[in-house]
Amino acid sequence: LERLAGLSENVGLPDDGPGRVWYRFAEEMRDGSAEQVVLAMRRFGVAAERPVSCWLTNRMSKTLPIAMRAYRSIVSLPLYPDMTPEERQRAVTAFEKAARG
């Protein structure tokens, strides 16, 4: 979280409570599209994902704008306890580069 804090203008970070552990780390992109970040991270060899598939129909997306915004803006980073420090470093560096465009 410390390294990602420098992106706070473009990225919404989760609260870091005591004992908190993540399997995948969901980030809200405030600037730009989650899909663009996922694609950019893949070019750096890191498998970021969208956390869910879009279940909203065109009609629903108009009546549920917050759900649609979340779908378009959330990136799930591969950061979990089994990773080596080098793997975490690679994922965070790729995200920093992708988030800054």
ZAVEX-885459 format. One record per residue (C-alpha): x, y, z; residue in three letters. Coordinates in steps of 0.02 Angstrom, whole numbers, plus 50000, padded with zeros to 5 digits. Example, Ala and Ser with C-alpha at 12.3 -4.5 7.8 and 13.67 -1.06 7.14 Angstrom:
// ZAVEX-885459
SITE       X       Y       Z    aa
SITE   50615   49775   50390   ALA
SITE   50684   49947   50357   SER
//
This chain:
// ZAVEX-885459
SITE       X       Y       Z    aa
SITE   50000   50000   50000   LEU
SITE   50142   50120   50036   GLU
SITE   50205   50114   49856   ARG
SITE   50030   50131   49785   LEU
SITE   49990   50282   49894   ALA
SITE   50083   50392   49769   GLY
SITE   49945   50354   49644   LEU
SITE   49806   50414   49758   SER
SITE   49746   50547   49636   GLU
SITE   49711   50415   49502   ASN
SITE   49678   50262   49610   VAL
SITE   49560   50225   49756   GLY
SITE   49651   50117   49884   LEU
SITE   49565   50002   50010   PRO
SITE   49583   50027   50198   ASP
SITE   49730   49933   50271   ASP
SITE   49666   49863   50436   GLY
SITE   49767   49752   50553   PRO
SITE   49777   49571   50496   GLY
SITE   49704   49609   50326   ARG
SITE   49753   49488   50187   VAL
SITE   49705   49498   50004   TRP
SITE   49693   49361   49873   TYR
SITE   49670   49489   49735   ARG
SITE   49684   49673   49770   PHE
SITE   49542   49778   49695   ALA
SITE   49587   49954   49642   GLU
SITE   49467   50088   49581   GLU
SITE   49534   50184   49433   MET
SITE   49477   50364   49450   ARG
SITE   49558   50416   49287   ASP
SITE   49548   50304   49135   GLY
SITE   49476   50134   49105   SER
SITE   49508   49975   49203   ALA
SITE   49516   49880   49039   GLU
SITE   49658   49991   48976   GLN
SITE   49756   49960   49137   VAL
SITE   49727   49771   49127   VAL
SITE   49789   49768   48947   LEU
SITE   49941   49875   48988   ALA
SITE   49987   49763   49134   MET
SITE   49976   49610   49023   ARG
SITE   50105   49691   48909   ARG
SITE   50218   49699   49062   PHE
SITE   50186   49514   49093   GLY
SITE   50070   49535   49243   VAL
SITE   49897   49455   49245   ALA
SITE   49784   49589   49316   ALA
SITE   49599   49556   49290   GLU
SITE   49429   49634   49299   ARG
SITE   49354   49568   49462   PRO
SITE   49187   49518   49386   VAL
SITE   49110   49499   49215   SER
SITE   48982   49627   49162   CYS
SITE   48810   49557   49201   TRP
SITE   48722   49721   49163   LEU
SITE   48614   49732   49008   THR
SITE   48608   49897   48913   ASN
SITE   48444   49939   48998   ARG
SITE   48513   49896   49170   MET
SITE   48670   50000   49145   SER
SITE   48559   50154   49127   LYS
SITE   48462   50117   49286   THR
SITE   48614   50059   49387   LEU
SITE   48748   50190   49348   PRO
SITE   48852   50157   49504   ILE
SITE   48865   49971   49466   ALA
SITE   48915   50012   49287   MET
SITE   49045   50138   49345   ARG
SITE   49118   50009   49465   ALA
SITE   49126   49879   49327   TYR
SITE   49218   50000   49212   ARG
SITE   49338   50064   49345   SER
SITE   49392   49915   49455   ILE
SITE   49556   49823   49422   VAL
SITE   49601   49668   49521   SER
SITE   49788   49657   49551   LEU
SITE   49874   49491   49585   PRO
SITE   49943   49526   49759   LEU
SITE   49929   49385   49883   TYR
SITE   50029   49309   50026   PRO
SITE   50111   49167   49927   ASP
SITE   50200   49286   49810   MET
SITE   50386   49316   49827   THR
SITE   50443   49495   49860   PRO
SITE   50507   49500   49680   GLU
SITE   50337   49447   49611   GLU
SITE   50248   49579   49715   ARG
SITE   50374   49709   49659   GLN
SITE   50344   49664   49477   ARG
SITE   50154   49674   49496   ALA
SITE   50161   49843   49585   VAL
SITE   50285   49916   49460   THR
SITE   50177   49858   49314   ALA
SITE   50023   49936   49396   PHE
SITE   50113   50100   49429   GLU
SITE   50166   50111   49247   LYS
SITE   49995   50060   49181   ALA
SITE   49900   50178   49297   ALA
SITE   50006   50326   49246   ARG
SITE   49979   50286   49062   GLY
//
